[in-house]
């Protein structure tokens, strides 16, 4: 039995050499991380230097912002917005011609709301009624009720679009028309010729009565 066990456990020279090579490879694999650490020590981040650099960058950005505000072209407009006195009781501002300074004089309208109102007015071509202000981002019923009595509207100041000459790109600027509606209006004009009245626009199937009501104040046929 001992002889059989000896024969079972005995290795040939080739097997022995293979085992030696395998042991060496295992030892090398285990040793690689330690060797790497010895020759590539991690650098410690100096957070103090980082904080100092961030502070300098922040200071530089603030200096640039202040310099921009003090520039001749911006200084006047900025001072108009932030030094504009609020309206006296009973006074009003005309919504379609007011600049940002005049709008910020309204109680409840700050610089951000003033710019949003002006941007939306540009897209519309002017406000037809005061309730359109509710379509401006951030103006809900509460805000609208706060500012509405301080505003008036001159509908004569509205800029209308000529539906018979306007391009698709320009027509898409009108907030009440999506891509499909604007495309349908242009396509109908191409196929049937110029529009003569709102009745012709009503023939465009995709233009609903609700849309008709919204866009009618802004449409011209000449």
Secondary structure, 3 states (H helix, E strand, C coil): CHHHHHHHHCCCHHHHHHHHHHHHHHHHHHHHHHHHHHHCCCCCCCHHHHHHHHHHHHHHHHHHHHHHHCCHHHHHHHHHHHHCCCCCCCCCEECCCCCHHHHHCCCCCCHHHHHHHHHHHHHHCCCCCHHHHHHCCCCCHHHHHHHHHHEECCHHHCCCEECCCCCHHHHCCCCCCCHHHHHHHHHHHHHHCCCCCHHHHHCCCCCCHHHHHHHHHHEECC
